[in-house]
């Protein structure tokens, strides 16, 4: 590559668009810090450092992408950074003692994204060869968690490493996405046809579903033993969406919906904490002083927000237990109102559409399905947690991508975005 071509890449139109969009994140956190100060919120002593660290990390991530992924779409990083800005603001508002940790995880996640994008630009195709290895790692990580993990809130999903809790199901999502994309790239065309003709005979395409069903069944059984029905539901919904994208057949959506209902029913019968969540979903008032308290406070917070919200720092979202993780959407709805909540939902829709747009431009089947699966995974996860906060479905305990407090989830989600950007920058995505 000549110096002129390298310079043209570094100063590409996509990166310039990204830089312009990043000003929204910078403006949001600056105004949010000012709003919290005006609201007489007790800011932690290191709040200015947190703000500076976020802005510097965001800019360095942008500079890194100019060099390692200059031709990648400009929207995904800008969108996830704005989501991270919203998340950091509300973590500072709701749990000031962990705001510095959240800022640190965002910085680590951005660095991991740039490294992943650099590697994926040239070598993401090699992941296709490790399709079944990724499926095996999915199951092995879950088994290791069951043996050596720590139980929190009824689910055994955590490892303690260096004093930090790491949620292993976040790694499972990464491995499963690689397996699912490779599997559908290899078998999606066959599954799109109910029957095949070969040598003058007609054969059913159903046997091609067996590897997927085996991997999904093994993961579901192990996740069920870990008492984590939220991740099981997430993986089932991802498989349903990815199969429909790859084949266009509603049959798979219907079968997936039946499996999802059966899984929830089995969880209700087998696990007490799942039964409690379903009972609270159906009648939170009947458990107002015990298990339904969190749900009722979430509903009250959303109602109190109205259309425009109580104002940042002026609501009472801390009345909701575990608000910085499981119910952060309710806190946003209270203080930013329906307008802010709808804005957050629109950001996830924009992230989904920008990811699918990237997929349309990828000529390689595996790359196209991998980008699709990443976009679907993040959108489905957001939809599940938001629906739980709104009491449309039982709560699941999974995090709101890029917004909820959490280290492992933030880093893995940024890695997924780095993978998406690397594929978008690869020769397979160039006209």
Steps between C-alpha positions, in 0.01 A plus 500: 500500500642838399519793745225674299268197528578464872421868560177469301398212725585678825297802394218300344146628480374230740744602772419869449130416537581305813690793649205729436261254665729457799435861596155385616660275765736774612217753521279258693751421774607864538141623533413203724784583738378860509138392556597279792697788651205738463270240657721511811593139451800404712759434230790270596837670547642341186204585273706735282759228452226257395371751246848569360580129481183427305558782251865405450419130456226584249737715295785248510260227389402715204864566413575129524217416261635755251813287470371144540151523344485817289236367260262361766159662544506809719171445684553191724780640717326837534175331609657267758705788637185708554342199672813472717480872580141457616600194702797672665284801592235288666749272674656818645152617599383169649819341636774766528740261674531282186499779239880496475492123442241550225722761333795260523303221338389732219864592437603133497207416274591771249860377491378141448271621220787665311722191534217271390423721200868494397518120514156440349566724200745249362430170677138471611443228238720261696232481770285300259732201534437490876123465477469190715788609724296811583197281579713276723650802680147627564413181687837464676492856637153438638604170657806663659273772639269238648792331675712795610267800473332719760123527549352851500124572511414135450713447188845340490654714226806664648872447543706695751827604331737746668224627725270566202181310414496385137172381348592205280178507300637809326780284356241239409319755282823575312576132434140420408479788250809367319355147488156615386636723223732228367227239517248714312761605243558131425145368529268800460447442128398139561267590787329760282360212293273246674624224270800439273533303180816297448561213258136496395379460859345741749648539847386693805714795611413440867817298580700820442330647807639227727842666577326824595243321715773302676705811580192692610367209707834448675531872576139519619536199731818632658364856530189352656714321758659838576148641556543768228185496290572854376800392294310195376219721374751739343675220307169353384380837373834554325475162325143578393598838356817376331324200345229725359761739354693209345203304366196728489290213644247585772495132599819545698354801681194296597704204621728734695202668666367160610841404641518832685160447663595144596832620646328763714242244613774254595686774687182595684454144621866427578643821647359704785652834393345463151164422660532810718576722198202369304266538800622857558451579132141378516415668832765734644249651743449163664868500600533873568715471813720215380595381151264744325645811663765555231249464217250737662766764560603469135141556387462799733825650367390471137160651581661786692717589200209598279590636157796725580625345825574631846837628388845349533585473870149604610317167506509218755617201294722371781182372665527213249732224628789405263405797283840552334490156339160334462278812504709778354244553221236583763734758653554658159124506440441674835758776462494547119137403450331327209702719264831378641385137519382506138827665398690212662285242319557682171876479556475120520286496186761715325773261614302206360434668165859621465624147570263348245605764249862398550397136449337583166834630374700187595546257212630211713220279640670447835581869545147599408344256748747593774410869472129411494533285812689775687239762412213266591661393828543857629150603387330192649684540830391863522142408412486226765627717787284800400192279472575364848524852645167586337343178639420370154688181586654362822836648595803304383799648683701570184657842448406786268786508244749787552271665759474277808786485747727203435852423385485170312186598310648835393828351378336211310249735335781731387686196363189411300487853359872476416431176313217668309719799408788275397276307263361827363857612430609171341543454122183283508295811581657725238342553160 
